[in-house]
Amino acid sequence: MGTIATDNGKVILYYNSEDSLGKQAYGFVNASNRGILAIDISKTKVTGTQWADIATHLNIPISGLVNQEHPDFSNKYNTENASLSADDWIKVLQNEPNTLRCPILVDGKKFHFIETPSEISKFFDKEEKSEDDRKEDEHSNF
């Protein structure tokens, strides 16, 4: 069982408000008509268990959450494909939030990397279209 409580009526966004992609992703999610829980990792510490849960749902190792080309990472570790333990990768994310690869959107039980802010709208557009289709079906039954 995961440690991240999911809710089909609400999305969770893990992002860094000090990063332009994170700010834009937050703007897209905030503009939606869905309930949101925005977790700014530059201000809120995500637990190691939660990072591990996120990586599991994304089907990647924890190291896949880290942008190893980010200067905050490369200056400190000064190596390509750093060989760190899972606990070490978690500490990198907790101590260097700027190294998060990109924002992560949790929509119900689905976890998504958000590499461009416009990706968010495609998730919400699908939902809005299906709601519009349901409304059309209800009206056509009269």
PEHURA-V198332 format. One record per residue. RES is the residue in one letter. OMEGA is omega in whole degrees, -180 to 180 (NA if undefined). Layout:
res=RES omega=OMEGA
res=RES omega=OMEGA
This chain:
res=M omega=-178
res=G omega=179
res=T omega=-178
res=I omega=180
res=A omega=180
res=T omega=-177
res=D omega=-178
res=N omega=179
res=G omega=-176
res=K omega=174
res=V omega=176
res=I omega=176
res=L omega=171
res=Y omega=-175
res=Y omega=177
res=N omega=-177
res=S omega=178
res=E omega=-178
res=D omega=-176
res=S omega=178
res=L omega=178
res=G omega=178
res=K omega=-179
res=Q omega=179
res=A omega=178
res=Y omega=179
res=G omega=179
res=F omega=-178
res=V omega=-178
res=N omega=-180
res=A omega=-180
res=S omega=179
res=N omega=177
res=R omega=171
res=G omega=-179
res=I omega=168
res=L omega=-178
res=A omega=-180
res=I omega=180
res=D omega=-174
res=I omega=175
res=S omega=-179
res=K omega=-177
res=T omega=-179
res=K omega=176
res=V omega=-177
res=T omega=177
res=G omega=179
res=T omega=178
res=Q omega=177
res=W omega=179
res=A omega=179
res=D omega=178
res=I omega=-180
res=A omega=179
res=T omega=-180
res=H omega=177
res=L omega=179
res=N omega=178
res=I omega=172
res=P omega=-179
res=I omega=179
res=S omega=179
res=G omega=177
res=L omega=-174
res=V omega=173
res=N omega=-175
res=Q omega=177
res=E omega=180
res=H omega=-179
res=P omega=179
res=D omega=177
res=F omega=-173
res=S omega=178
res=N omega=-177
res=K omega=-174
res=Y omega=172
res=N omega=179
res=T omega=173
res=E omega=180
res=N omega=-178
res=A omega=180
res=S omega=-179
res=L omega=176
res=S omega=177
res=A omega=178
res=D omega=178
res=D omega=179
res=W omega=178
res=I omega=179
res=K omega=176
res=V omega=-180
res=L omega=-178
res=Q omega=-176
res=N omega=-179
res=E omega=-176
res=P omega=178
res=N omega=-178
res=T omega=177
res=L omega=-176
res=R omega=178
res=C omega=178
res=P omega=180
res=I omega=180
res=L omega=175
res=V omega=-177
res=D omega=-173
res=G omega=179
res=K omega=-179
res=K omega=180
res=F omega=-177
res=H omega=166
res=F omega=177
res=I omega=-177
res=E omega=171
res=T omega=-178
res=P omega=-178
res=S omega=177
res=E omega=-179
res=I omega=-177
res=S omega=180
res=K omega=176
res=F omega=-179
res=F omega=178
res=D omega=178
res=K omega=-178
res=E omega=-179
res=E omega=179
res=K omega=-179
res=S omega=176
res=E omega=178
res=D omega=179
res=D omega=179
res=R omega=180
res=K omega=178
res=E omega=179
res=D omega=180
res=E omega=-179
res=H omega=-178
res=S omega=178
res=N omega=-179
res=F omega=NA
